[in-house]
Amino acid sequence: MNMPSIGKLLLRLGIGGLLLFHGIDKVTHGVEYIGGLISLYNLPAQLAYAVYIGEIIAPIFLILGWKSRWWATTIVINMAVAIYLVHFKTIFTLGAHGALSIETPLLYLMGALAIIFLGSGRYAISAD
């Protein structure tokens, strides 16, 4: 049994599987809020639709293990933009229960960053 590859699989399933729920929420409720934040920086609000790539397509391919490093990079970029747009003013503040206000997006970012360095492992469509 290849324990490092099982660990990589669990990391891919955790990051991809949990992030996918955020993408499903965007599909059901729309991305207008994100578009509004983007337009504050004089960028086209249509860029908000790129969140579907970072929160639906990338997690699905990460779960499957196809080009995991590439899709993990997409997630890192997506989370960095999310932290900047949504949490920048409160980046060093604590939430109601003592955790950093950016804990969730930071966890996705760091998990995806780990996948970039570790690769997908043996249990993937394309091991890299």
C-alpha positions as CSV (number, residue, x, y, z in Angstrom):
1,M,0.0,0.0,0.0
2,N,1.4,3.4,-1.0
3,M,0.7,5.6,2.0
4,P,2.0,8.9,0.5
5,S,-0.3,8.5,-2.5
6,I,-3.2,7.8,-0.2
7,G,-2.4,11.0,1.7
8,K,-2.3,12.9,-1.6
9,L,-5.6,11.4,-2.6
10,L,-7.2,12.5,0.7
11,L,-5.8,16.0,0.3
12,R,-7.2,16.2,-3.2
13,L,-10.6,14.9,-2.1
14,G,-10.7,17.3,0.9
15,I,-9.7,20.4,-0.9
16,G,-11.6,19.7,-4.1
17,G,-14.6,18.1,-2.5
18,L,-15.2,20.9,0.0
19,L,-14.5,23.7,-2.4
20,L,-17.0,22.3,-4.8
21,F,-19.8,23.1,-2.4
22,H,-18.7,26.8,-2.6
23,G,-19.0,26.5,-6.4
24,I,-22.4,24.9,-6.2
25,D,-23.5,27.8,-4.0
26,K,-22.3,30.2,-6.7
27,V,-24.3,28.3,-9.3
28,T,-27.5,28.4,-7.2
29,H,-27.2,32.0,-5.9
30,G,-25.2,33.7,-8.7
31,V,-22.0,35.7,-8.8
32,E,-23.5,39.2,-8.8
33,Y,-21.9,40.0,-5.4
34,I,-18.5,39.1,-6.8
35,G,-19.2,41.1,-9.9
36,G,-19.9,44.2,-7.7
37,L,-16.6,43.8,-5.9
38,I,-14.7,43.4,-9.1
39,S,-16.4,46.5,-10.7
40,L,-15.1,48.6,-7.7
41,Y,-11.6,48.1,-9.2
42,N,-12.9,49.4,-12.6
43,L,-12.8,45.8,-14.1
44,P,-15.7,44.3,-16.0
45,A,-18.2,42.6,-13.7
46,Q,-18.2,39.6,-16.1
47,L,-14.9,38.5,-14.7
48,A,-16.9,37.2,-11.8
49,Y,-17.9,34.2,-13.9
50,A,-14.3,33.0,-13.7
51,V,-15.1,31.9,-10.2
52,Y,-16.9,29.0,-11.8
53,I,-13.6,27.8,-13.1
54,G,-11.9,28.1,-9.8
55,E,-14.7,26.6,-7.7
56,I,-16.4,24.0,-10.0
57,I,-14.1,22.9,-12.8
58,A,-10.9,23.0,-10.9
59,P,-12.2,21.1,-7.9
60,I,-13.8,18.4,-10.1
61,F,-10.5,17.8,-12.0
62,L,-8.6,18.0,-8.7
63,I,-10.8,15.2,-7.3
64,L,-10.2,13.1,-10.4
65,G,-6.5,13.8,-10.3
66,W,-6.2,15.1,-13.8
67,K,-3.5,17.7,-14.2
68,S,-3.7,18.3,-10.4
69,R,-0.8,20.8,-10.2
70,W,-2.4,22.9,-12.9
71,W,-5.8,22.9,-11.3
72,A,-4.4,23.5,-7.8
73,T,-2.7,26.6,-9.2
74,T,-6.0,27.7,-10.5
75,I,-7.5,27.3,-7.0
76,V,-4.6,29.2,-5.4
77,I,-5.2,32.1,-7.8
78,N,-8.9,32.0,-7.1
79,M,-8.5,32.0,-3.3
80,A,-5.9,34.8,-3.5
81,V,-8.3,36.9,-5.4
82,A,-11.1,36.0,-3.0
83,I,-9.0,36.9,0.0
84,Y,-8.1,40.2,-1.7
85,L,-11.6,41.1,-2.8
86,V,-13.6,40.0,0.2
87,H,-11.3,39.8,3.2
88,F,-8.5,42.3,2.6
89,K,-9.7,44.8,5.2
90,T,-10.1,42.2,7.9
91,I,-7.2,39.9,7.0
92,F,-5.6,40.0,10.4
93,T,-8.8,40.1,12.5
94,L,-10.3,37.3,14.5
95,G,-13.8,35.9,14.0
96,A,-16.4,35.3,16.7
97,H,-14.8,32.0,17.7
98,G,-11.1,33.2,17.7
99,A,-10.1,32.0,14.3
100,L,-8.7,34.3,11.6
101,S,-11.4,35.8,9.5
102,I,-9.7,34.4,6.4
103,E,-9.4,30.9,7.8
104,T,-11.5,29.1,5.2
105,P,-10.1,30.6,2.0
106,L,-6.6,30.5,3.5
107,L,-7.0,26.7,4.2
108,Y,-8.1,26.1,0.6
109,L,-5.2,28.2,-0.7
110,M,-2.6,26.4,1.5
111,G,-4.1,22.9,0.7
112,A,-3.9,23.7,-3.1
113,L,-0.4,25.0,-2.7
114,A,0.6,21.7,-1.0
115,I,-0.9,19.8,-4.0
116,I,1.2,22.0,-6.3
117,F,4.4,20.8,-4.5
118,L,3.3,17.2,-3.8
119,G,1.5,16.3,-7.1
120,S,-1.5,14.1,-7.4
121,G,0.0,10.8,-6.4
122,R,-0.6,7.3,-7.8
123,Y,-4.4,7.3,-7.4
124,A,-5.2,9.8,-10.0
125,I,-6.1,9.9,-13.7
126,S,-2.7,11.4,-14.5
127,A,-0.1,11.1,-11.9
128,D,2.2,14.1,-11.8
